[in-house]
Amino acid sequence: MTFVENLAEREFVEYLADTLGLEAQDRPQKSEWSRVGNTIGVLTLRMNLMSVAEVDRVLEIQDSQGGYFGEIAVKNGFLTSENVNRLLEIQQLHDQLYLAEQWVAKGKLDVPSLINRFSAFLGRRDGTGD
């Protein structure tokens, strides 16, 4: 993960913890399974942006030469830079919600409240909220 993604996740978790009045020990932690289904490759398949054969080709190149999935996909004409940027935003959204879902699972937050708080958080970040 990039610094920006870590920062955004940390900001969201801190915002939720503050608005819910939760202590540090109540804050969610990422598990080793947190990225399952949330890789750029999987997202391209879920969003019907690439075929399985194209994803496999990018993974082959990545395995042999290294690099980021999105950069390889753009270089090989499977995605545009705009596609990759949107997928990274979606990935970040999933990561933020994953952490908040832990609070829902523990009964510290319900789904409607999570949605309302996430909307308020985004509004504060982009200047449209309180």
TAJO-V264702 format. One record per residue. PSI is psi in degrees with one decimal (* if undefined). Layout:
psi = (PSI | PSI)
This chain:
psi = (149.0 | 166.4 | -40.4 | -44.3 | -43.8 | -42.3 | -45.3 | -42.3 | -45.3 | -43.0 | -43.4 | -44.4 | -42.7 | -41.6 | -48.3 | -44.4 | -42.9 | -46.0 | -25.0 | -10.2 | 35.5 | 149.2 | 167.9 | -39.2 | -15.4 | -6.1 | 140.1 | 155.3 | 146.5 | 141.6 | 170.9 | -14.4 | 2.6 | -24.6 | -0.5 | 125.3 | 4.6 | 20.7 | 159.7 | -39.8 | -47.5 | -41.3 | -38.0 | -36.1 | -44.9 | -32.0 | 1.7 | 38.2 | -22.1 | 156.0 | 165.9 | -40.2 | -39.6 | -42.3 | -44.7 | -40.9 | -44.0 | -41.5 | -35.8 | -46.3 | -44.3 | -41.1 | -38.9 | -31.8 | -12.6 | -176.8 | 173.6 | 142.9 | -50.9 | -42.6 | -41.6 | -42.1 | -39.7 | -47.8 | -33.0 | 6.8 | 13.8 | -29.9 | 161.5 | 165.2 | -36.2 | -40.7 | -47.3 | -43.4 | -41.0 | -40.9 | -37.7 | -37.2 | -42.3 | -42.4 | -43.3 | -42.1 | -46.9 | -42.6 | -42.4 | -45.7 | -33.8 | -44.7 | -43.2 | -32.6 | -27.9 | -38.0 | -36.3 | -45.9 | -31.2 | 0.6 | 14.1 | -8.1 | 144.0 | 165.8 | -47.8 | -39.6 | -39.2 | -46.6 | -45.1 | -43.1 | -37.3 | -41.1 | -43.0 | -40.6 | -47.9 | -39.3 | -36.7 | -38.4 | -37.6 | 3.3 | 9.3 | -9.5 | -166.6 | *)
